[in-house]
Amino acid sequence: MTIQEIQRLRAAQPFEPFRVLTADGNYYDVRHPELLSQTGSGRLISIGQENHFITLDLLLVTGIQKPIPRRVNGARRRG
């Protein structure tokens, strides 16, 4: 995954929420473009969550999922 791909998803008009998949099997939803930021070098990204944020090294990002799957039977989302 490259920072250019992440930037393209963030800048899309209209914005479409997406899910960032990581090497350890976790995922983090980006539901608004303002909830995603990057470092100057572009190697690290931060994703805002409900009451905290996650910082990820892009080397650990394995993919992007669009659209975000809907919840089934009211199941809570991870991340």
C-alpha positions as CSV (number, residue, x, y, z in Angstrom):
1,M,0.0,0.0,0.0
2,T,1.3,3.4,-0.9
3,I,0.6,6.8,0.6
4,Q,-0.5,8.0,-2.8
5,E,-3.3,5.3,-2.8
6,I,-4.4,6.4,0.6
7,Q,-4.4,10.1,-0.4
8,R,-6.5,9.3,-3.5
9,L,-9.1,7.6,-1.4
10,R,-9.2,10.4,1.1
11,A,-9.5,13.1,-1.7
12,A,-12.2,11.3,-3.6
13,Q,-15.3,13.4,-4.4
14,P,-17.7,12.4,-3.1
15,F,-15.9,10.7,-0.3
16,E,-16.6,7.0,0.1
17,P,-15.8,5.4,3.5
18,F,-13.3,2.6,3.4
19,R,-11.7,0.0,5.6
20,V,-7.9,-0.3,6.1
21,L,-6.8,-3.9,6.6
22,T,-3.6,-4.7,8.5
23,A,-1.1,-7.7,8.5
24,D,-2.3,-8.8,12.0
25,G,-5.9,-9.3,10.8
26,N,-7.3,-6.1,12.3
27,Y,-9.1,-3.4,10.4
28,Y,-9.9,0.2,10.9
29,D,-12.8,2.1,9.3
30,V,-12.2,5.6,7.8
31,R,-15.8,7.0,7.8
32,H,-14.8,10.7,7.0
33,P,-11.7,12.2,5.3
34,E,-11.0,14.4,8.4
35,L,-10.5,11.2,10.4
36,L,-7.3,10.3,8.5
37,S,-4.0,12.0,8.7
38,Q,-0.4,11.3,7.7
39,T,3.1,12.2,8.7
40,G,5.3,14.4,6.6
41,S,7.2,11.5,5.2
42,G,3.9,9.6,4.5
43,R,5.1,6.4,6.2
44,L,2.7,6.7,9.1
45,I,-1.0,7.3,9.0
46,S,-3.4,8.0,11.9
47,I,-7.1,7.0,11.8
48,G,-9.5,8.6,14.3
49,Q,-11.8,6.1,16.1
50,E,-14.7,6.8,18.5
51,N,-12.6,7.9,21.5
52,H,-9.0,7.4,20.4
53,F,-6.8,7.2,17.3
54,I,-4.7,4.4,15.7
55,T,-1.3,5.1,14.2
56,L,-0.2,2.6,11.6
57,D,3.0,2.1,9.6
58,L,2.1,1.7,5.9
59,L,4.3,-1.3,5.7
60,L,1.8,-3.1,7.9
61,V,-1.2,-2.1,5.8
62,T,-2.2,-5.1,3.6
63,G,-5.2,-3.7,1.8
64,I,-8.3,-1.5,1.5
65,Q,-11.9,-2.7,1.5
66,K,-14.6,-0.7,-0.2
67,P,-17.4,-0.4,0.6
68,I,-17.4,-1.1,4.3
69,P,-19.5,-4.2,4.9
70,R,-22.7,-3.6,6.8
71,R,-23.2,-4.8,10.3
72,V,-25.0,-8.1,10.7
73,N,-27.6,-8.5,13.5
74,G,-26.3,-5.4,15.3
75,A,-22.8,-6.8,15.7
76,R,-20.3,-4.3,16.9
77,R,-17.4,-3.3,14.7
78,R,-13.8,-3.9,15.6
79,G,-11.2,-1.2,15.7
